[in-house]
Amino acid sequence: MIHIVFQYNDIETLQKAMELDNSLQGEVIQIKDELAVGPIANIYEPEGYQARRDWWKEVMEFSPYTEEASIVDDKLTVHNLLKSLDENPAEVVWIWMAQNQHDVCGYYWLMSQLKAYQGRVFVLYLNNLPFINEKGGIFYPTNIFEILPKEIVKAKRLNRPITLSEFEIDPDEWKKICADNTYVRLLEGGKKIIGKGADNYDKDILQATNAEPQKLSKVFATLFGKMKSRAGDAFVAWRIREMAKEGKLEVQGDWSKGWKEIIIRHAGAPVQAAETTDAL
């Protein structure tokens, strides 16, 4: 059994569930690309793939993840996955996804390449389902890693094979999404993905900032505490750089020295020097 997840923290959750239930034992593979953002036109072709890598290089510049991004190769991951399926006819794949655009876009990208293995590819879509949290209360998780391992064991009963019909319909839906080639993709419900512009989160960023200078870390804390559909911090930092170019924000500090050096405020807004220290 091979488990597929789309977020790093999901790996540990599944591994802990395996310790509770031997029937779940298997390799856990992560598809690492954040496919809910960035260009995806012609993503399976060399030029589209390279355009996306070039964009990620720009996004990751100055971030703490520069070295990690350089070793992400989901094409190689899928190549090795297909090789395992070809060499082991009894091998099956379980794709885990929760109700968020990151997992669903990853699912579309991956399953579109697995049609030849229909009947051996299963999906567990934990969509709008209640689970028990650490305090014994009911909640509706939007990420696999939010679910307790013992609850993951119960969730295994939800696995089902991806149908032949889905292998026909879902890749067509993904093709439409790729052709739309917006820079932000949001989950509207079910597996419905809608495209938005690269500036989709700009309003949230402006609301998390003000006339007073704030460190980037503080902006992140405010922003991510309120966002309903969360984008990654590297994407947000990239948008802040773009918004500064557009004159929407003022940025102080040298990006090349890392995020800790960056201070942000609304462009052109007056600020009282006496209050600046407190804002930092």
Order of alpha helices (4+ residues) and beta strands (2+ residues): beta-alpha-beta-alpha-alpha-alpha-beta-alpha-beta-beta-beta-alpha-beta-alpha-beta-beta-alpha-beta-alpha-alpha-beta-beta-alpha
